[in-house]
Amino acid sequence: MPNNLTLLDVAKNHGSAAEIALIESVMTHSPELSAFPSTVLQGTSFTTVDRHKLPNTGFTWANEGIAPSKSLFKTRQVACHIFRGAVNADKAVADAFNMERKSPGKYQALEADGVARSAMIELGKQIYYGTDEDAKGFPGLRQLWAAHFPLSGIGINATGTSANAATSVYAVKFGEQYAQVVWGGNKVLSLPPFRTESAKDANGGQYDAYVSNLTSWVGLQCVHPAAIGRIYNLTTEVGKGLTDVLIAQLLALFPVGFTPDALFMTRQSRLQLQLARTVVLQGNGNAGTMGSTGGLVAPLPTEAGGIPIVVTDNILNTEAIVV
């Protein structure tokens, strides 16, 4: 992958020690935010410029000119959206837990870890499904790809037909001019220290609680149409799963110089790719010397076409068929 700053890198430049430690402890539960580069804005939105046509050039005869021209640009607005998480921890329970563990703040730390893990999962889902996941959030890869697809054409139909039982593989190119996560307000995920406040239960009863609120502004930027490719309508039907052939066909659609940096897929898709490679190995008579289980299956796929595979549970296996 390219040398872009991830969420953890950005946190080290814009967050407190507590926020850095919190993000570092939960990164393994969010492959998206570990893989996607991140950047921080002073404000909460910005405008990008995408050049979609270059000036004319060409050969001429002597004493012959060339028609003057200029670049053509499109502007795109990238907006961050408010993302929150609230934690109320019963003070009596927390204090008793801390005394039992002989560790002040242990219960608060567990709750902070929990809300951060939840945030990583929710943001991971939003990265793929966008406003279909949460209408109050940012557009995701599925919507951005659909918007760019008429121009980019970077999509392969795996031709599965099982209703609401499909999945997708996304090929993404990272970078400032391509795809990245954008954090607004000059900070990343922020969870202030717990404070003591009065809270109420479902029946209006009052009790003391340790309270904190996770808050951030976050968006997803995708400037260039060739930053996203997608294999869609992958199902468990015979011949409709993920293969190296489908990946090769997708990669061939990217323009020269736009090789994606990661392939995002489900565990189901990775298994299908592994089994497809196993069939090839056995067909070549090499199954007995390949793999880590006595040659019965091909090794667990970690890349395809030289591009790292990122496996996630945030892509669904219950997508509708794309027609």
Secondary structure as GFF3:
##gff-version 3
##sequence-region A 1 323
A	DSSP	alpha_helix	7	14	.	.	.	ID=ss1
A	DSSP	alpha_helix	17	26	.	.	.	ID=ss2
A	DSSP	three_ten_helix	27	29	.	.	.	ID=ss3
A	DSSP	alpha_helix	31	35	.	.	.	ID=ss4
A	DSSP	beta_strand	38	40	.	.	.	ID=ss5
A	DSSP	beta_strand	45	53	.	.	.	ID=ss6
A	DSSP	beta_strand	72	79	.	.	.	ID=ss7
A	DSSP	beta_strand	81	90	.	.	.	ID=ss8
A	DSSP	alpha_helix	91	101	.	.	.	ID=ss9
A	DSSP	alpha_helix	106	129	.	.	.	ID=ss10
A	DSSP	three_ten_helix	130	132	.	.	.	ID=ss11
A	DSSP	alpha_helix	141	152	.	.	.	ID=ss12
A	DSSP	beta_strand	155	157	.	.	.	ID=ss13
A	DSSP	beta_strand	167	172	.	.	.	ID=ss14
A	DSSP	beta_strand	179	184	.	.	.	ID=ss15
A	DSSP	beta_strand	195	200	.	.	.	ID=ss16
A	DSSP	beta_strand	206	222	.	.	.	ID=ss17
A	DSSP	three_ten_helix	225	227	.	.	.	ID=ss18
A	DSSP	beta_strand	228	234	.	.	.	ID=ss19
A	DSSP	alpha_helix	244	253	.	.	.	ID=ss20
A	DSSP	beta_strand	262	265	.	.	.	ID=ss21
A	DSSP	alpha_helix	267	283	.	.	.	ID=ss22
A	DSSP	three_ten_helix	287	289	.	.	.	ID=ss23
A	DSSP	beta_strand	303	304	.	.	.	ID=ss24
A	DSSP	beta_strand	307	311	.	.	.	ID=ss25
###
